[in-house]
Amino acid sequence: FLGCYEDSVVPSLRTLQEEFLSDYRRMTVEKCLNHCRKRYFPFVGLEFGGECYCGKQLHRGPASLSDCNVSCPGHENSTCGGVNRLTVYHIHPRSMGRPPKDRQRAYRGCYPVRPGLERTASMPVRDHLLTPRRCRLSCQQQIYTLALVRNATVCQCLNASAACRLVNASSDDNCNFSCSGNERQKCGGPSHMSVYRTEIEDRRCATASFLQDHNWPLVALASYPGSGNTWVRHLIERATGIYTGSYYNDGDLFNKGFRGERENWLRRNTVAVKTHRFDRAHIEQFHSSILLIRNPYSAMLAEHNRKYAGHTGLPAPKYYQLHEWREFVDGQSRTWTNTNLNWLQYSRRLLVVHYEDIVRDTMGQLRRILDFLGLPASQDRLICLEADKDGKFKRRRHLEFDPYTSDMKGYTNIYIKTIDMSLRLYNQTRLPQEYSTDSL
């Protein structure tokens, strides 16, 4: 903590000028720190309660500590700046780590080479210095959205189409040939190809728009936090070309392209509204509801990591031995249960979708959602989406140990059985078989 600093409403005169996030409902010091840490900015500032700023350096000087007197909306005992005053923190460079590698962001999976490939892809080019990056750059220059590497030396480029779609990914073990230009990287196999996304945007599913005001029923996209709500919003927007909305007005998601974040959620100009609330009065405001359920063991970890872990996605192992972790699981397991019970009980019209089913069969579950919404599925948009299902929301790596004690598992498993029985009672899809700590 560095103290309270002066600020200005003029962008060029701001104390921190590189990155901005707003959340006037749920902002906390931890949320702002994590936001800036993920973007590798060492200086962090909070202002007006709900605004978060990041920067490489401080452009203005300190002010009186008493000037920073506005509480954080997500944690009233913390201070989030003041009027033209920033509560400033500094993050040590060693705690930020290194930016993610380009390959991790671009990799789309290992796929079998299909018969239609030769007719739709570019001519295969043999390169004895082949790396995924070389192939991606070559395809990018030729205005292709996908780069395919196989047989250690072969690069091809592709725009997915009805004749050649990216479906039924294989295990990465099938793409085990070392690249001719870098033996530490993998470049497909004899009958499989490693697929990478280029920076060329596929315009078929890139555009979206708002609906006419008050011309669409109010549809909830409800879930316990950490259940993949943002990922499902990405799928819906790409498939329909209509923005989703949110109860929360999350500035970070707005900056990532979710333009419905800033819309009044009661305006009914978005196809569905993200919410984590589960009180009866809120639920009964919606005409229809899509309830997204995820294994509570995985969902609680995802929510905990979002709050506390920063860019790495995982806190230190010793944290899970502390009292705070036990309290978190005790409270959040009940919240997971109450969220699902209340939406099952009070929704007027309901579709239950399980996160694990979306992971296994993304396009099939998406079609269920589109049918429920009564929206047609554009073939071009679905083909485009198949090649970019994860978007910017790829799942984080898993823990290498089980953080849940036997006591935690005891009461959480009771909650799981409660929800499973409730799903059966309301004639909804039962919980997947893997709902246990084994699937972490």
GULO-90965 format. One record per residue (C-alpha): x, y, z; residue in three letters. Coordinates in Angstrom, 1 decimal. Layout:
BEGIN
{x X&y Y&z Z&res ALA};
...
end
This chain:
BEGIN
{x 0.0&y 0.0&z 0.0&res PHE};
{x 1.5&y 3.3&z -1.1&res LEU};
{x -1.2&y 5.7&z 0.1&res GLY};
{x -3.7&y 8.2&z -1.2&res CYS};
{x -2.7&y 10.0&z -4.5&res TYR};
{x -4.1&y 13.0&z -6.4&res GLU};
{x -5.9&y 12.3&z -9.7&res ASP};
{x -7.6&y 14.2&z -12.6&res SER};
{x -10.6&y 13.6&z -14.8&res VAL};
{x -8.6&y 14.6&z -17.8&res VAL};
{x -7.3&y 11.3&z -19.3&res PRO};
{x -3.8&y 12.7&z -20.3&res SER};
{x -3.4&y 14.0&z -16.7&res LEU};
{x -4.4&y 10.8&z -14.8&res ARG};
{x -2.1&y 9.3&z -12.2&res THR};
{x -2.5&y 5.8&z -13.9&res LEU};
{x -3.1&y 5.8&z -17.6&res GLN};
{x -2.8&y 2.3&z -19.1&res GLU};
{x -5.9&y 0.3&z -18.0&res GLU};
{x -9.3&y 0.9&z -16.6&res PHE};
{x -12.1&y -1.2&z -15.0&res LEU};
{x -15.4&y -0.2&z -13.3&res SER};
{x -17.8&y -2.1&z -11.1&res ASP};
{x -20.0&y 0.1&z -9.0&res TYR};
{x -21.7&y -2.9&z -7.4&res ARG};
{x -18.9&y -5.3&z -6.5&res ARG};
{x -15.6&y -3.6&z -6.6&res MET};
{x -13.0&y -4.6&z -4.0&res THR};
{x -9.3&y -4.0&z -3.5&res VAL};
{x -8.6&y -7.6&z -4.3&res GLU};
{x -10.6&y -7.4&z -7.6&res LYS};
{x -8.7&y -4.4&z -8.7&res CYS};
{x -5.3&y -5.9&z -7.7&res LEU};
{x -6.1&y -9.1&z -9.6&res ASN};
{x -7.2&y -7.2&z -12.7&res HIS};
{x -4.0&y -5.2&z -12.9&res CYS};
{x -1.8&y -8.2&z -12.0&res ARG};
{x -3.3&y -10.2&z -14.8&res LYS};
{x -2.3&y -7.5&z -17.2&res ARG};
{x 1.2&y -7.1&z -15.7&res TYR};
{x 0.9&y -3.5&z -14.4&res PHE};
{x 2.8&y -2.8&z -11.2&res PRO};
{x 0.8&y 0.2&z -10.0&res PHE};
{x -2.9&y -0.1&z -9.0&res VAL};
{x -5.3&y 2.6&z -8.0&res GLY};
{x -9.0&y 2.7&z -6.9&res LEU};
{x -11.2&y 5.8&z -7.1&res GLU};
{x -14.9&y 6.9&z -6.6&res PHE};
{x -15.6&y 3.5&z -4.9&res GLY};
{x -16.1&y 1.5&z -8.1&res GLY};
{x -13.2&y 2.5&z -10.5&res GLU};
{x -10.0&y 0.6&z -10.9&res CYS};
{x -6.9&y 2.0&z -12.7&res TYR};
{x -3.6&y 0.3&z -13.7&res CYS};
{x -0.3&y 1.7&z -14.9&res GLY};
{x 3.4&y 1.3&z -15.4&res LYS};
{x 4.2&y 4.4&z -13.4&res GLN};
{x 2.6&y 7.2&z -11.2&res LEU};
{x 2.1&y 10.5&z -13.0&res HIS};
{x 0.9&y 12.6&z -10.0&res ARG};
{x 1.9&y 12.9&z -6.4&res GLY};
{x 0.5&y 11.9&z -3.0&res PRO};
{x -2.4&y 13.5&z -1.2&res ALA};
{x -3.7&y 13.4&z 2.4&res SER};
{x -4.7&y 9.9&z 3.4&res LEU};
{x -8.0&y 11.3&z 4.7&res SER};
{x -9.0&y 12.3&z 1.2&res ASP};
{x -9.4&y 8.6&z 0.3&res CYS};
{x -12.6&y 8.1&z 2.2&res ASN};
{x -15.0&y 6.2&z -0.1&res VAL};
{x -15.8&y 2.6&z 0.9&res SER};
{x -15.6&y -0.3&z -1.7&res CYS};
{x -19.1&y -1.5&z -2.7&res PRO};
{x -17.9&y -5.1&z -2.5&res GLY};
{x -16.2&y -4.8&z 0.9&res HIS};
{x -17.4&y -1.8&z 3.0&res GLU};
{x -14.5&y -2.1&z 5.5&res ASN};
{x -12.0&y -1.3&z 2.7&res SER};
{x -11.3&y 2.0&z 1.0&res THR};
{x -11.6&y 2.5&z -2.7&res CYS};
{x -10.2&y 6.0&z -3.1&res GLY};
{x -12.2&y 9.2&z -3.1&res GLY};
{x -13.3&y 12.2&z -5.3&res VAL};
{x -10.3&y 12.7&z -7.6&res ASN};
{x -8.3&y 10.7&z -5.2&res ARG};
{x -6.7&y 7.2&z -5.7&res LEU};
{x -6.0&y 4.6&z -3.1&res THR};
{x -2.7&y 3.3&z -4.6&res VAL};
{x -1.0&y -0.1&z -4.3&res TYR};
{x 2.3&y -1.5&z -5.8&res HIS};
{x 2.6&y -5.1&z -7.0&res ILE};
{x 6.1&y -6.6&z -6.8&res HIS};
{x 7.2&y -7.8&z -10.2&res PRO};
{x 8.0&y -11.3&z -9.0&res ARG};
{x 4.3&y -11.8&z -8.0&res SER};
{x 3.1&y -11.0&z -11.5&res MET};
{x 5.0&y -13.8&z -13.3&res GLY};
{x 5.4&y -13.9&z -17.1&res ARG};
{x 2.8&y -13.1&z -19.8&res PRO};
{x 1.2&y -16.2&z -21.3&res PRO};
{x 2.9&y -17.7&z -24.3&res LYS};
{x 1.5&y -16.9&z -27.7&res ASP};
{x 1.0&y -20.7&z -28.4&res ARG};
{x -1.2&y -21.1&z -25.4&res GLN};
{x -3.6&y -18.4&z -26.6&res ARG};
{x -3.8&y -19.6&z -30.2&res ALA};
{x -3.9&y -23.4&z -29.9&res TYR};
{x -7.3&y -24.9&z -30.7&res ARG};
{x -6.6&y -28.6&z -30.4&res GLY};
{x -5.6&y -31.8&z -32.2&res CYS};
{x -7.9&y -32.9&z -35.0&res TYR};
{x -7.9&y -35.9&z -37.5&res PRO};
{x -7.1&y -35.0&z -41.1&res VAL};
{x -10.4&y -35.3&z -43.0&res ARG};
{x -11.1&y -36.2&z -46.6&res PRO};
{x -12.4&y -32.7&z -47.5&res GLY};
{x -9.2&y -31.0&z -46.3&res LEU};
{x -7.3&y -31.0&z -49.5&res GLU};
{x -10.2&y -29.4&z -51.4&res ARG};
{x -10.7&y -26.6&z -48.9&res THR};
{x -7.3&y -25.8&z -47.4&res ALA};
{x -4.4&y -24.1&z -49.0&res SER};
{x -1.7&y -26.1&z -50.7&res MET};
{x 0.5&y -28.0&z -48.2&res PRO};
{x 3.9&y -26.3&z -47.8&res VAL};
{x 6.8&y -28.4&z -46.5&res ARG};
{x 9.0&y -26.4&z -44.2&res ASP};
{x 12.1&y -27.9&z -42.6&res HIS};
{x 12.2&y -25.0&z -40.0&res LEU};
{x 8.5&y -25.4&z -39.2&res LEU};
{x 7.1&y -24.1&z -35.9&res THR};
{x 3.4&y -23.3&z -35.1&res PRO};
{x 4.3&y -19.6&z -35.1&res ARG};
{x 5.9&y -19.7&z -38.6&res ARG};
{x 2.8&y -21.4&z -39.9&res CYS};
{x 0.4&y -19.0&z -38.1&res ARG};
{x 2.2&y -16.0&z -39.5&res LEU};
{x 2.2&y -17.4&z -43.0&res SER};
{x -1.5&y -18.2&z -42.9&res CYS};
{x -2.2&y -14.8&z -41.4&res GLN};
{x -0.5&y -13.1&z -44.3&res GLN};
{x -2.7&y -15.1&z -46.7&res GLN};
{x -5.9&y -14.0&z -44.7&res ILE};
{x -6.8&y -17.3&z -43.2&res TYR};
{x -8.3&y -17.8&z -39.8&res THR};
{x -6.7&y -21.2&z -39.0&res LEU};
{x -3.2&y -22.6&z -39.3&res ALA};
{x -2.7&y -26.4&z -39.5&res LEU};
{x 0.6&y -28.1&z -38.8&res VAL};
{x 1.2&y -31.9&z -39.3&res ARG};
{x 3.8&y -34.5&z -40.0&res ASN};
{x 6.4&y -32.3&z -38.3&res ALA};
{x 7.1&y -30.3&z -41.5&res THR};
{x 3.8&y -29.5&z -43.2&res VAL};
{x 1.9&y -26.2&z -42.9&res CYS};
{x -1.6&y -25.6&z -44.4&res GLN};
{x -4.1&y -22.8&z -44.0&res CYS};
{x -7.9&y -23.0&z -43.7&res LEU};
{x -11.1&y -21.1&z -43.3&res ASN};
{x -13.6&y -23.5&z -41.8&res ALA};
{x -16.6&y -24.2&z -44.0&res SER};
{x -19.4&y -26.8&z -44.4&res ALA};
{x -17.0&y -28.9&z -46.4&res ALA};
{x -14.3&y -28.9&z -43.7&res CYS};
{x -15.4&y -28.3&z -40.1&res ARG};
{x -13.5&y -28.5&z -36.9&res LEU};
{x -15.5&y -31.2&z -35.0&res VAL};
{x -14.6&y -34.1&z -32.8&res ASN};
{x -11.2&y -33.1&z -31.5&res ALA};
{x -8.8&y -35.9&z -30.6&res SER};
{x -6.4&y -36.3&z -27.7&res SER};
{x -3.3&y -34.2&z -27.9&res ASP};
{x -1.4&y -37.6&z -27.8&res ASP};
{x -2.2&y -38.0&z -31.5&res ASN};
{x -0.3&y -34.8&z -32.3&res CYS};
{x 3.0&y -35.9&z -30.9&res ASN};
{x 5.5&y -35.2&z -33.8&res PHE};
{x 8.2&y -32.7&z -32.8&res SER};
{x 8.3&y -29.7&z -35.1&res CYS};
{x 11.2&y -29.6&z -37.5&res SER};
{x 12.0&y -26.1&z -36.4&res GLY};
{x 11.7&y -26.6&z -32.7&res ASN};
{x 11.8&y -30.1&z -31.2&res GLU};
{x 10.2&y -28.9&z -28.0&res ARG};
{x 7.0&y -28.0&z -29.8&res GLN};
{x 4.5&y -30.5&z -31.4&res LYS};
{x 3.4&y -30.3&z -35.0&res CYS};
{x 0.6&y -32.8&z -35.5&res GLY};
{x 1.1&y -36.5&z -36.5&res GLY};
{x 0.8&y -38.8&z -39.5&res PRO};
{x -3.0&y -38.6&z -39.5&res SER};
{x -3.7&y -35.7&z -37.2&res HIS};
{x -3.1&y -31.9&z -37.3&res MET};
{x -2.4&y -29.4&z -34.6&res SER};
{x -4.8&y -26.4&z -35.2&res VAL};
{x -4.0&y -22.8&z -34.3&res TYR};
{x -6.0&y -19.6&z -34.5&res ARG};
{x -4.5&y -16.7&z -36.4&res THR};
{x -5.3&y -13.0&z -35.7&res GLU};
{x -7.6&y -12.8&z -38.7&res ILE};
{x -11.2&y -12.3&z -37.5&res GLU};
{x -13.9&y -14.6&z -38.9&res ASP};
{x -16.5&y -12.0&z -39.9&res ARG};
{x -19.3&y -14.6&z -40.1&res ARG};
{x -19.7&y -14.7&z -36.3&res CYS};
{x -17.9&y -11.5&z -35.2&res ALA};
{x -20.8&y -9.0&z -35.4&res THR};
{x -23.6&y -8.6&z -32.9&res ALA};
{x -26.3&y -6.1&z -32.2&res SER};
{x -29.0&y -5.2&z -29.6&res PHE};
{x -32.6&y -6.1&z -29.9&res LEU};
{x -35.3&y -3.4&z -30.0&res GLN};
{x -36.0&y -2.0&z -26.6&res ASP};
{x -38.7&y -3.9&z -24.6&res HIS};
{x -39.3&y -6.2&z -27.6&res ASN};
{x -38.0&y -9.5&z -26.0&res TRP};
{x -39.0&y -11.4&z -22.9&res PRO};
{x -36.7&y -11.0&z -19.9&res LEU};
{x -34.5&y -14.2&z -19.9&res VAL};
{x -32.1&y -15.0&z -17.1&res ALA};
{x -28.8&y -16.8&z -17.6&res LEU};
{x -28.4&y -17.8&z -14.0&res ALA};
{x -25.6&y -19.6&z -12.2&res SER};
{x -23.5&y -19.8&z -9.1&res TYR};
{x -20.2&y -17.9&z -9.8&res PRO};
{x -17.5&y -19.9&z -11.4&res GLY};
{x -19.9&y -22.1&z -13.4&res SER};
{x -19.0&y -20.8&z -16.9&res GLY};
{x -21.6&y -18.1&z -17.3&res ASN};
{x -19.3&y -15.8&z -19.3&res THR};
{x -18.2&y -18.6&z -21.6&res TRP};
{x -21.9&y -19.5&z -22.3&res VAL};
{x -22.6&y -15.8&z -23.1&res ARG};
{x -19.7&y -15.9&z -25.6&res HIS};
{x -21.3&y -19.0&z -27.3&res LEU};
{x -24.8&y -17.4&z -27.4&res ILE};
{x -23.6&y -14.1&z -28.8&res GLU};
{x -21.5&y -15.8&z -31.5&res ARG};
{x -24.3&y -18.2&z -32.5&res ALA};
{x -27.1&y -15.6&z -32.5&res THR};
{x -25.5&y -12.3&z -33.3&res GLY};
{x -27.4&y -10.7&z -30.4&res ILE};
{x -25.7&y -9.3&z -27.3&res TYR};
{x -26.3&y -10.7&z -23.9&res THR};
{x -26.8&y -8.5&z -20.9&res GLY};
{x -25.8&y -8.5&z -17.2&res SER};
{x -27.1&y -7.5&z -13.8&res TYR};
{x -23.6&y -6.4&z -12.8&res TYR};
{x -22.2&y -3.7&z -15.2&res ASN};
{x -18.7&y -5.3&z -15.2&res ASP};
{x -16.3&y -2.9&z -16.9&res GLY};
{x -13.7&y -5.6&z -17.5&res ASP};
{x -16.2&y -7.8&z -19.5&res LEU};
{x -17.4&y -4.7&z -21.4&res PHE};
{x -13.8&y -4.0&z -22.5&res ASN};
{x -13.6&y -7.7&z -23.7&res LYS};
{x -16.5&y -7.1&z -26.0&res GLY};
{x -19.6&y -7.8&z -24.0&res PHE};
{x -21.3&y -4.6&z -25.0&res ARG};
{x -24.5&y -5.6&z -23.1&res GLY};
{x -22.7&y -5.1&z -19.8&res GLU};
{x -23.5&y -1.4&z -19.7&res ARG};
{x -27.1&y -1.8&z -20.7&res GLU};
{x -29.9&y -1.5&z -18.1&res ASN};
{x -30.8&y -5.2&z -17.7&res TRP};
{x -34.5&y -4.4&z -17.5&res LEU};
{x -34.4&y -2.7&z -20.9&res ARG};
{x -35.0&y -6.1&z -22.6&res ARG};
{x -32.8&y -5.4&z -25.5&res ASN};
{x -30.4&y -8.4&z -24.9&res THR};
{x -31.1&y -12.0&z -25.5&res VAL};
{x -30.3&y -13.2&z -22.0&res ALA};
{x -29.2&y -11.5&z -18.7&res VAL};
{x -26.3&y -12.9&z -16.6&res LYS};
{x -27.1&y -13.0&z -12.9&res THR};
{x -25.8&y -14.8&z -9.8&res HIS};
{x -28.7&y -13.5&z -7.5&res ARG};
{x -31.0&y -16.2&z -6.3&res PHE};
{x -33.7&y -14.4&z -4.2&res ASP};
{x -37.3&y -15.2&z -5.1&res ARG};
{x -38.2&y -11.6&z -5.9&res ALA};
{x -35.4&y -11.3&z -8.4&res HIS};
{x -36.1&y -14.7&z -10.0&res ILE};
{x -39.8&y -13.9&z -10.5&res GLU};
{x -38.9&y -10.8&z -12.6&res GLN};
{x -37.8&y -13.1&z -15.4&res PHE};
{x -40.2&y -14.6&z -18.0&res HIS};
{x -37.8&y -17.5&z -18.7&res SER};
{x -34.5&y -18.8&z -17.1&res SER};
{x -31.5&y -20.8&z -18.2&res ILE};
{x -29.9&y -22.3&z -15.2&res LEU};
{x -26.2&y -23.2&z -15.7&res LEU};
{x -25.0&y -25.8&z -13.1&res ILE};
{x -21.5&y -26.9&z -12.5&res ARG};
{x -19.9&y -29.4&z -10.1&res ASN};
{x -19.6&y -27.4&z -6.9&res PRO};
{x -16.1&y -28.6&z -6.2&res TYR};
{x -14.9&y -27.2&z -9.5&res SER};
{x -17.2&y -24.1&z -9.3&res ALA};
{x -16.0&y -23.2&z -5.8&res MET};
{x -12.4&y -23.5&z -6.9&res LEU};
{x -13.0&y -21.3&z -10.0&res ALA};
{x -14.8&y -18.6&z -7.9&res GLU};
{x -12.1&y -18.7&z -5.2&res HIS};
{x -9.3&y -18.4&z -7.8&res ASN};
{x -11.1&y -15.5&z -9.5&res ARG};
{x -11.2&y -13.6&z -6.2&res LYS};
{x -7.8&y -14.5&z -4.7&res TYR};
{x -5.3&y -16.1&z -7.1&res ALA};
{x -4.4&y -13.4&z -9.6&res GLY};
{x -3.1&y -14.3&z -13.0&res HIS};
{x -1.7&y -17.7&z -12.1&res THR};
{x -5.2&y -19.1&z -11.5&res GLY};
{x -4.0&y -20.9&z -8.4&res LEU};
{x -3.1&y -19.7&z -4.9&res PRO};
{x -0.2&y -21.2&z -3.0&res ALA};
{x -0.9&y -24.8&z -1.7&res PRO};
{x -0.5&y -23.7&z 1.9&res LYS};
{x -3.5&y -21.4&z 1.6&res TYR};
{x -5.8&y -24.4&z 1.5&res TYR};
{x -4.8&y -25.4&z 5.0&res GLN};
{x -6.0&y -22.0&z 6.5&res LEU};
{x -9.2&y -21.2&z 8.3&res HIS};
{x -10.2&y -18.8&z 5.5&res GLU};
{x -10.4&y -21.7&z 3.0&res TRP};
{x -12.6&y -23.8&z 5.4&res ARG};
{x -14.9&y -20.8&z 5.9&res GLU};
{x -15.1&y -20.2&z 2.1&res PHE};
{x -16.1&y -23.8&z 1.3&res VAL};
{x -18.6&y -23.9&z 4.2&res ASP};
{x -20.4&y -20.7&z 3.0&res GLY};
{x -20.1&y -21.1&z -0.7&res GLN};
{x -21.3&y -24.7&z -0.8&res SER};
{x -24.5&y -23.5&z 0.8&res ARG};
{x -24.7&y -20.6&z -1.7&res THR};
{x -24.3&y -23.1&z -4.6&res TRP};
{x -27.1&y -25.2&z -3.2&res THR};
{x -29.5&y -22.3&z -2.6&res ASN};
{x -28.8&y -20.8&z -6.0&res THR};
{x -29.8&y -23.9&z -7.8&res ASN};
{x -32.8&y -24.8&z -5.4&res LEU};
{x -34.3&y -21.3&z -5.7&res ASN};
{x -34.0&y -21.1&z -9.5&res TRP};
{x -35.6&y -24.6&z -9.8&res LEU};
{x -38.4&y -23.7&z -7.5&res GLN};
{x -39.3&y -20.1&z -8.6&res TYR};
{x -38.6&y -19.9&z -12.3&res SER};
{x -41.7&y -19.6&z -14.5&res ARG};
{x -40.1&y -21.4&z -17.4&res ARG};
{x -36.7&y -23.2&z -17.1&res LEU};
{x -34.0&y -24.9&z -19.0&res LEU};
{x -31.2&y -26.6&z -17.0&res VAL};
{x -27.8&y -26.9&z -18.7&res VAL};
{x -24.9&y -28.6&z -17.1&res HIS};
{x -21.4&y -27.1&z -17.6&res TYR};
{x -19.9&y -30.6&z -18.0&res GLU};
{x -22.3&y -31.4&z -20.8&res ASP};
{x -21.3&y -28.2&z -22.6&res ILE};
{x -17.6&y -29.2&z -22.3&res VAL};
{x -18.4&y -32.6&z -23.8&res ARG};
{x -20.8&y -31.5&z -26.5&res ASP};
{x -20.6&y -27.8&z -26.9&res THR};
{x -22.6&y -27.5&z -30.1&res MET};
{x -25.3&y -29.9&z -29.1&res GLY};
{x -25.9&y -28.1&z -25.8&res GLN};
{x -25.8&y -24.7&z -27.6&res LEU};
{x -28.6&y -25.9&z -29.9&res ARG};
{x -30.6&y -26.8&z -26.8&res ARG};
{x -30.2&y -23.3&z -25.6&res ILE};
{x -31.1&y -21.8&z -29.0&res LEU};
{x -34.2&y -24.0&z -29.2&res ASP};
{x -35.3&y -22.8&z -25.7&res PHE};
{x -34.8&y -19.2&z -26.8&res LEU};
{x -36.7&y -19.8&z -30.0&res GLY};
{x -33.9&y -18.5&z -32.1&res LEU};
{x -32.8&y -20.0&z -35.5&res PRO};
{x -29.2&y -21.5&z -35.7&res ALA};
{x -27.3&y -19.8&z -38.6&res SER};
{x -25.2&y -22.5&z -40.3&res GLN};
{x -22.4&y -20.0&z -41.1&res ASP};
{x -22.3&y -18.8&z -37.5&res ARG};
{x -22.1&y -22.3&z -36.1&res LEU};
{x -19.3&y -23.3&z -38.4&res ILE};
{x -17.4&y -20.2&z -37.4&res CYS};
{x -18.1&y -20.9&z -33.7&res LEU};
{x -16.8&y -24.5&z -34.0&res GLU};
{x -13.4&y -23.1&z -34.8&res ALA};
{x -13.4&y -20.8&z -31.8&res ASP};
{x -15.6&y -22.3&z -29.1&res LYS};
{x -13.4&y -21.3&z -26.1&res ASP};
{x -12.9&y -17.7&z -27.3&res GLY};
{x -10.9&y -15.9&z -24.6&res LYS};
{x -12.3&y -18.1&z -21.9&res PHE};
{x -10.1&y -21.3&z -21.9&res LYS};
{x -10.3&y -23.2&z -18.7&res ARG};
{x -7.4&y -22.9&z -16.2&res ARG};
{x -5.1&y -25.7&z -15.2&res ARG};
{x -6.1&y -27.9&z -12.3&res HIS};
{x -4.7&y -28.2&z -8.9&res LEU};
{x -2.2&y -31.0&z -8.4&res GLU};
{x -3.7&y -32.0&z -5.1&res PHE};
{x -7.2&y -32.3&z -3.5&res ASP};
{x -7.9&y -29.2&z -1.4&res PRO};
{x -11.1&y -30.5&z 0.1&res TYR};
{x -11.1&y -32.3&z 3.5&res THR};
{x -13.2&y -35.3&z 4.3&res SER};
{x -15.6&y -33.0&z 6.3&res ASP};
{x -16.0&y -30.6&z 3.4&res MET};
{x -16.7&y -33.6&z 1.1&res LYS};
{x -19.3&y -34.9&z 3.6&res GLY};
{x -21.6&y -31.9&z 3.6&res TYR};
{x -20.9&y -30.9&z 0.0&res THR};
{x -21.9&y -34.4&z -1.2&res ASN};
{x -25.2&y -34.1&z 0.7&res ILE};
{x -25.8&y -30.8&z -1.1&res TYR};
{x -25.1&y -32.5&z -4.4&res ILE};
{x -27.7&y -35.2&z -3.7&res LYS};
{x -30.2&y -32.6&z -2.7&res THR};
{x -29.9&y -30.8&z -6.0&res ILE};
{x -30.0&y -34.1&z -7.9&res ASP};
{x -33.2&y -35.1&z -6.2&res MET};
{x -34.7&y -31.6&z -6.9&res SER};
{x -33.8&y -31.9&z -10.6&res LEU};
{x -35.7&y -35.1&z -10.7&res ARG};
{x -38.6&y -33.6&z -8.9&res LEU};
{x -38.8&y -30.7&z -11.4&res TYR};
{x -38.4&y -33.1&z -14.4&res ASN};
{x -35.0&y -31.5&z -15.3&res GLN};
{x -31.8&y -33.1&z -16.6&res THR};
{x -30.1&y -35.0&z -13.7&res ARG};
{x -26.6&y -34.2&z -12.6&res LEU};
{x -23.7&y -35.7&z -14.6&res PRO};
{x -22.1&y -38.9&z -13.2&res GLN};
{x -18.8&y -37.2&z -12.4&res GLU};
{x -20.1&y -34.9&z -9.7&res TYR};
{x -17.4&y -35.7&z -7.2&res SER};
{x -14.0&y -34.4&z -6.2&res THR};
{x -12.5&y -36.9&z -8.7&res ASP};
{x -13.3&y -34.5&z -11.6&res SER};
{x -11.3&y -31.6&z -10.2&res LEU};
end
